């Protein structure tokens, strides 16, 4: 298979993306709403969305909390345009770019969320991101992660080996994000979150290979 740059991959699929996710991803008809239900209900709650895409979880969240203030980060400007068109009257600040590079600030958010985005990155990259995220959450703030996870450690290793081989064969740089699934196991993800400072991490619900984790800053 030929690897595509992450932003190009999603730009090419923005039309029909919402329908594809809802119809073809096991549990999607439930997990976007469930994820949103775990976010703060208070008026003016500040929420950071990592890899917000077209905002499927944000549609659900604004139904529950129309006065929330959301900052969304995504590599794909096409996805962000679709989100802005879909939710024009909500308090959303959109940042095109990598959430690994964008500064989050200190104790700036009541909660953070990420849905079906972080399964493309290795543990060491995630740990640095989660440390930055931990610092950005207010005391007792939470991070809700709903994502696709590997079924076993053997599969996790295989995904990363396959990606490495494909990049070598195609002469691709490690400095650019390419679309290829490299999920960790749930257990490994929880370990990384704890190493980043989230001592309180729970696995709440699962839909096939998709799980929802809740991590709190204590």
RAFENNOR-V734905 format. One line per field, one symbol per residue. ss: DSSP state (H for helix, E for strand, L for the rest). phi: phi as a letter, one per 40 degrees, with the letter a starting at -180 (. if undefined). burial: I if it has 24 or more other C-alpha atoms within 12 Angstrom, else O. A space follows every 50 residues. Layout:
# RAFENNOR-V734905
ss = ???
phi = ???
burial = ???
This chain:
# RAFENNOR-V734905
ss = LLLLEHHHHHHLLLLLHHHHHHHHLLLHHHHHHHHHHLLLLLLLLEEEEE LLLLLHHHHHHHHHLLLLEEEEEELLHHHHHHHHHHLLLLEEEEEELLLL LLLLLLLLEEEEEEELLHHHLLHHHHHHHHHHHHHHEEEEEEEEEEEELE LLHHHHHHHHHHHHHHHHHHLLLLLLLELLLLLLEHHHHHHHHHHLLLLE EEEEEEELLEEEEEEELL
phi = .ccbddccdcccbccgcdcdcccbbdgccbccccdcccccccdgdbbbbc gcfcgcccdcccccacbcbbbbbaccccccccccccbcbbcbbbbciccc bccbgbfcbcabaabfbccbbccccccccccccdccccdgcbbbbbacbc cacccdccdccccdccccccgccccbcbcacbcccdcccccccccchccb bbccaabgcbbbbbbbcb
burial = OOIOOIIOOIIOOIOOIIOOIOOOOOIIOIIIIIIIIIIIOOOOIIIIII IIIIIIIIIIIIOOIIOIIIIIIIIIIIIIIIIIOOIOOIOIIIIIIIII OOOIOOOIIIIIIIIIIIIIIIIOOIIOIIIIIIIIIIOOIIIIIIIIII OOOOOIOOIIOOIOOOIOOOOOOOOOIIIIIIIIIIOIIIIIIIOIIIOO IIOOOIOOIIIIIIIIIO
